């Protein structure tokens, strides 16, 4: 990763992801505070589901990052093109070759 890519990554994390996460957390807390004050206990279930879904995406992102899935982001595209070429070749032969 060169300096420009690192700068862009840090910029996005510092000025997009972190503020977005903080505002999301503040909004969820304010909804719960309003719900507890006014006795609206039924409204909390959709927000809890939304929070779990968001946490799931965050955990999947962190897992993929720690496993190194973002080190070479062009590799899946090249793999797909190679497979497509292989399938075209098999189709030209009449589909008799095993994959």
Secondary structure by P-SEA (a helix, b strand, c coil): ccaaaaaaaaaaaaccaaaaaaaaaaaaaaaaaaaaaacccccaaaaaaaaaaaaaaaaaaaaaaaaccccccaaaaaaaaaaaaaaaaaaaacccccc
